[in-house]
Amino acid sequence: MSIFTKVFMLFCISIVLMLYLSMKTNSITDEKIELIHKEKYIQASKELFNYLVNGDIATLNKRVQELNYEIKIIDTKNEALPSIYKQTISFGEIKILKQEDNSYVLFMQYLDDQFYFYDRSQKKEIEQKKHLNYLILADIFMLIIMFLVIINILRPLQTISKGIKKFGSGDYSSRLVKSNTHDEIGELVDRFNTMAQNLETLIVSRTQFLSDISHELRTPISKAKISLEMIEDSKYKTILKKSIDNIDELTNELLELERLNSKNLVLNIENHSIETILANALSKMIIENEEDIDVQVLDIFYCKADINYISIAIKNLIDNALKYKENGKVEIVVAEGILEVKNYGKKLSKELEYYMETFTQEDSSRNIKGYGLGLNIVKRVLSYHNFTLEYCYSNNQNIFRIIFN
């Protein structure tokens, strides 16, 4: 759930609570006012009705003034107004009626005489109630203003999120647009841009260093290989040859890694059979003993891939299996959109993701040929193709599985 959704939900809850409190407050206030005026009118009606029965209109008017009442003329028939109290008396009746503005009048009838008495103190109460309602409306209005201000403050977070996502996807030149505000969000944008600039400089320097050192090593390695052929066979020549081959392999892996890290990498995606891809991968390898590999193609399927890079990924998996196997053969099994590479050995002590980072391998295997770049290259190649790499351990075998579909 996004932060904007959470803010909107809190705003809606606040509005609903405010409206509920407003309605509840009005309801309680109306009930209280109704009860007060009902009691006042009932008490006053007994005295005023006696003056009406005795025909003492002058005293009636005087008493009305003393009670701060006034005699009203209402055109609407009293039956049209709702009644909250009614008492029938001989030759007359007493009612308390509620008007449209929620004020109350005392209605008295004796024979043909009808009077409507209005308590003037209600005007003040109605004004106070209006002011209370205005305050509640002002609170709701301020709540809306606060919501809009908060949304406006948080809006740059969307741009920041998109910018960070773009930077994380490999566009290291991406920067956030500087805001004109001088608040914490503006400071966050400035700090991110500074961090991004430092990271870009570091990444470009590292990439350039890897590229330069890899290319510079090509010439001396080639010269060393040519010179090695001039030396007579001996155990020292064998050791030297393995060392030069190790350096050559590391250089090739660094070059491949540098190409995969390039933003300008363009894959030549075509439809190939898994049989062709596997054959291409095996052709890239120098296998000392072909009996160490057992290939089982149980099902031939096709997939869209760059045959060069997907072959490199498969080659690296097979190379790792050969390097780290303790006994038996390396098994390559192809079936139903999956290629499995199996070897007999100890189970990996860490999660697969650990070994897919650069220069990581089992500590106990440091003396084995390899530099911890193989699985990282596999990871990047499969990521470009949207293929999946899985690992499991079964029957004393490490199983690396590429899922092509």
ZIMOJO-V184396 format. One line per field, one symbol per residue. ss: DSSP state (A for helix, B for strand, O for the rest). psi: psi as a letter, one per 20 degrees, with the letter a starting at -180 (. if undefined). burial: # if it has 16 or more other ideal C-beta (glycine too) atoms within 10 Angstrom, else .. A space follows every 50 residues. Layout:
ss = ???
psi = ???
burial = ???
This chain:
ss = OOAAAAAAAAAAAAAAAAAAAAAAAAAAAAAAAAAAAAAAAAAAAAAAAA AAAAOOAAAAAAAAAAOOBBBBOOOOOAAAOBBBBBBBBOOBBBBBBBOO OOOBBBBBBBOOBBBBBBBOAAAAAAAAAAAAAAAAAAAAAAAAAAAAAA AAAAAAAAAAAAAAAAAAOOOOOOOOOOOOOOOAAAAAAAAAAAAAAAAA AAAAAAAAAAAAAAAAAAAAAAAAAAAAAOOOOOAAAAAAAAAAAAAAAA AAAAAAAAAAAOOOOOOOOBBBBAAAAAAAAAAOOOOOOAAABBBBBOOO OBBBBOAAAAAAAAAAAAAAAAAAOOBBBBBBBBBOOBBBBBBBOOOOOO OAAAAOOOOOOOAAAOOOOOOOOAAAAAAAAAAAAOOBBBBBBBOOBBBB BBBOO
psi = prhhggggghgggggggghghggggggggggggggghggghgghhgghhg hghijmhghghghgghikrqpqophpqhhipqpippppqpjarpqoqprh jjrqqopppodippqpppohihggghghgghghhgghhggghggggghgg ghhighhgggggggggghiiniipqqppqiqkahghhggghghgghgggg ggggggghgggghghhigghgghhgghhhiqqprhhhgggghghhggggg ggghgghhghipijppqnprpqqhgggghhghhiqoohoiiipoponhpp rqqorohghhhgggghgggghhgjqhraqppopppljpppoqqpaqqpir qhhgiirqlprphikhiqpqjkighgggggghghikrqpqqrpplkppop ppoh.
burial = ..........#..#.......#......#...##..#..##..##..##. ###......#...#..#.#...........#...#......########. ..########....#####..#..#...#......#..........#..# .....#...#..#...#....#.###..#.....#...#..##..#...# .........##..#..#...#..#................#..#...### #.######.#...........#.#..##.###..........#...#... #.#.###.#################...######...########..#.. ....##....#........#.###########.##.#.#.#.....#### ##.#.
